[in-house]
Amino acid sequence: MKTIADLGDLRGKRVLVRSDLNVPLDGQSITDDGRIRASAPTITMLSQMGARVIVCAHLGRPKGEPEAKYSLAPVARRLSEIVNTPVAFAEDTVGPAAEAAVAALEDGDVLLLENLRFNKGETGKTDAERAEFAGRLAALADVFVSDGFGVVHREQASVYDVAKLLPHATGGLVESEVNVLRRLTADPERPYAVVLGGAKVSDKLGVIGNLLGTADRLLVGGGMVFTFLAAQGHEVGTSLLEADQVDTVKGYLERAEKEGVEIVLPVDVVAADSFSADAAHDVVAADAIPADRMGLDIGPRSNELFAEKLADCRTVFWNGPMGAFEMEPFAEGTRALAKTLADITAGGALTVVGGGDSAAAVRQLGFDDSQFGHISTGGGASLEYLEGKELPGLTVLDSDEVSDEVANGKDA
């Protein structure tokens, strides 16, 4: 894939950058600006090269029309602070406001367009619908830079179709994400452990199946562990359980044993009588969860076990919290795991925190990004890459082809 360096002199060029600025908001306040900070270096570099930088991104899941609560206006303000330069904001994406804002740009200026998903064409179900919107986006720019790793697994207008209309390159964030993931899939330094958590095992079946041929150890926590425990014949009480996946998990357990992959499950859990921060709770053996209780975190003995299993690892990928970390009584499992990973990182291991809830958890629990080898901005994209799937937003960047209109120097 081409990088920004391959695009030549960008001074005076209008560069459309697809970033991932999908940050959590509490009203107008950004509660975790990690994705903005991760996107800033590419934007800053382009600005310093004299490009006229047009940033586009989405926020939340609006239904193809404007919704005030999903406006990117707060993001524009925070981005301006992080890149230490004014960031103009267009109140639409491809309409009159965007066109006027682009026309007003001077070399080095930065503009953020309003939420891409305020337009039905961004996530259109037909090629024609996406292509029409992509054409209007492409008409704003001369060059396209793909830097939103969190969306490269989506065949969406601003991720996939625009790249076919403009000369394109990979941004620094996407380049670094892919380089790290390649280290996880192409001859990783061993022992190599994968830690999976989160709510549903069904979300991670593909990656589990693929990793059984790659990883040395698979540690499982979070809500998904109860399907594993049920597959072993244990009572899981009222814990989250995907009963329709029990047989599949049984198959994975059998396959892991045959292939010599160690699967490590919790030996104790924190069980509560309801999903609430003030619920009555205590620690019980993982194979003896009371019928009227639900597991909401892994227990202290499990924290010690996981730390032991990770201590000698040279490569670790982690995706998904160990419990309901948003509630303090059930945060210790995730906190202990993060501390273990920080410790082995200090010892020279490559640790990758796989985006999404995991990234939010480590920051909420007081850890700094620098304590880990890499914190991904794309949970779903990371998992699909590790699953061995082709990611449309990456494969399209491998092509040097652009539309005839662009090739002939006409407007896209």
C-alpha positions, -999 to 999 in steps of 0.1 A, spaced: 0 0 0 12 35 -8 20 58 21 17 96 23 54 99 12 44 83 -21 20 111 -29 47 136 -36 44 174 -30 10 180 -14 14 218 -9 -18 234 -20 -35 201 -26 -69 193 -10 -64 161 9 -95 142 22 -85 122 53 -109 95 65 -102 94 103 -119 74 131 -131 100 155 -160 79 169 -154 89 206 -178 84 236 -197 115 246 -215 126 277 -236 153 263 -210 177 248 -181 163 268 -158 137 253 -151 110 279 -122 93 261 -103 112 234 -80 83 225 -91 80 189 -87 118 184 -52 117 198 -43 87 176 -56 105 145 -38 137 152 -3 129 139 -14 122 104 -35 154 103 -7 174 117 18 160 92 -4 168 63 -10 203 76 28 209 80 33 197 44 11 225 33 -19 204 23 -54 217 27 -67 190 51 -103 179 49 -111 155 77 -142 133 75 -154 108 101 -185 94 118 -199 94 153 -224 69 167 -251 53 146 -275 80 132 -300 67 107 -288 86 76 -300 120 87 -288 147 111 -292 142 148 -278 168 172 -265 144 197 -242 128 171 -227 161 158 -189 162 155 -188 198 167 -173 188 201 -147 167 183 -137 196 162 -130 216 193 -110 189 209 -91 181 177 -81 218 175 -66 216 210 -47 184 202 -32 195 169 -26 230 183 -41 247 153 -76 261 145 -99 234 130 -128 248 109 -160 229 111 -185 224 83 -221 219 94 -228 195 66 -207 168 48 -212 174 11 -236 203 10 -232 241 6 -215 246 40 -188 220 32 -182 234 -3 -178 269 11 -155 257 39 -133 238 15 -131 268 -9 -120 290 20 -91 267 29 -55 279 26 -23 258 26 -19 241 60 -55 247 71 -76 219 87 -113 214 82 -136 188 98 -168 179 80 -200 170 99 -209 134 106 -206 112 75 -235 91 87 -259 120 85 -260 109 49 -277 77 38 -251 71 11 -223 66 36 -236 32 47 -258 26 16 -269 -10 9 -264 -7 -28 -232 1 -48 -250 29 -66 -261 46 -34 -226 46 -19 -210 56 -52 -232 87 -55 -222 99 -21 -186 90 -26 -185 110 -58 -197 141 -40 -171 136 -12 -143 130 -38 -153 162 -56 -141 182 -26 -106 169 -28 -76 160 -50 -62 132 -29 -75 106 -4 -57 94 27 -72 64 46 -64 68 83 -95 54 101 -84 19 110 -116 13 131 -137 13 99 -114 -4 73 -135 -36 78 -165 -18 64 -173 -14 27 -186 21 32 -185 51 9 -158 71 27 -137 40 34 -140 20 2 -157 39 -27 -138 72 -24 -105 53 -27 -115 42 -62 -121 78 -72 -90 96 -60 -53 90 -59 -49 74 -25 -25 64 3 -25 49 37 -22 72 67 2 68 95 -23 53 119 -35 26 96 1 18 86 11 14 122 -20 -7 130 -13 -31 101 23 -34 110 15 -44 146 -12 -69 135 13 -85 110 36 -91 140 8 -110 156 0 -132 126 34 -137 109 59 -156 131 51 -139 165 77 -141 192 67 -169 216 51 -178 239 22 -161 223 -10 -156 243 -44 -142 234 -67 -130 261 -104 -127 251 -132 -112 271 -163 -91 266 -199 -101 265 -205 -126 237 -185 -156 225 -204 -154 192 -186 -122 184 -153 -139 186 -159 -174 172 -141 -167 140 -110 -153 156 -109 -181 182 -110 -207 154 -82 -190 135 -60 -184 166 -61 -220 176 -37 -225 148 -14 -196 158 -15 -189 196 2 -210 223 -24 -200 250 -59 -187 249 -71 -170 282 -109 -164 284 -127 -141 307 -157 -117 306 -192 -127 299 -182 -151 271 -165 -174 297 -198 -187 309 -205 -204 275 -171 -221 279 -180 -232 315 -213 -245 303 -196 -264 275 -176 -281 303 -208 -291 320 -208 -265 348 -237 -246 363 -235 -208 354 -266 -196 373 -281 -164 357 -248 -154 340 -247 -144 304 -249 -176 284 -252 -182 246 -268 -217 248 -268 -220 210 -230 -217 210 -222 -244 236 -217 -272 210 -194 -250 190 -173 -241 220 -171 -278 229 -156 -284 195 -130 -257 200 -120 -272 234 -115 -305 218 -96 -290 189 -74 -270 213 -65 -302 232 -55 -320 200 -34 -291 187 -17 -284 219 -31 -250 225 -36 -243 262 -70 -228 270 -71 -211 304 -104 -204 321 -111 -186 354 -111 -208 385 -132 -183 405 -157 -155 397 -173 -126 414 -210 -136 415 -238 -111 422 -276 -113 427 -282 -86 400 -264 -65 374 -259 -35 396 -230 -17 413 -246 -21 447 -257 -57 442 -248 -83 469 -218 -102 457 -191 -126 467 -164 -148 452 -173 -184 443 -156 -212 425 -161 -210 387 -176 -245 387 -200 -238 416 -219 -206 406 -252 -205 426 -283 -209 404 -296 -175 414 -264 -156 408 -246 -141 378 -209 -139 373 -198 -103 367 -160 -105 370 -132 -131 373 -120 -137 409 -87 -131 427 -74 -166 422 -81 -162 385 -62 -130 385 -32 -148 399 -36 -177 374 -38 -153 344 -7 -134 357 12 -167 359 2 -178 324 13 -144 309 45 -139 329 68 -156 303 49 -145 272 67 -124 246 36 -116 226 1 -109 239 -31 -97 222 -60 -87 244 -95 -79 234 -125 -75 258 -127 -67 295 -127 -95 321 -159 -82 338 -183 -53 341 -155 -29 347 -177 1 345 -189 -8 381 -161 -7 406 -171 -39 425 -165 -58 392 -135 -40 378 -106 -57 396 -102 -85 370 -97 -61 342 -75 -39 363 -53 -69 374 -50 -80 337 -40 -45 326 -14 -44 354 0 -78 343 3 -66 307 19 -34 317 45 -53 337 54 -77 309 56 -48 285 82 -32 307 101 -65 305 102 -63 267 71 -82 256 49 -69 227 14 -63 242 -15 -52 220 -47 -39 235 -73 -46 208 -94 -14 209 -130 -9 218 -140 -17 254 -105 -28 262 -89 5 253 -116 24 272 -111 1 302 -74 7 306 -78 44 304 -108 45 328 -88 24 352 -59 48 353 -34 33 329 -15 53 304 -12 42 267 25 42 270 24 13 294 14 -11 266 31 -19 233 1 -8 212 -35 2 218 -55 -3 187 -82 21 176 -102 -6 160 -116 -35 180 -137 -50 152 -112 -44 125 -84 -60 147 -105 -91 153 -114 -95 116 -77 -91 106 -67 -118 132 -96 -139 119 -79 -139 85 -106 -119 67 -100 -95 39 -107 -59 51 -123 -39 22 -108 -6 33 -73 -21 31 -77 -42 -1 -89 -12 -20 -57 7 -11 -37 -20 -28 -51 -9 -62 -35 20 -82 -66 23 -103 -87 54 -101 -117 64 -122 -112 76 -158 -123 111 -148 -95 113 -122 -69 97 -144 -78 124 -171 -74 152 -146 -112 159 -145 -133 164 -114 -143 132 -97 
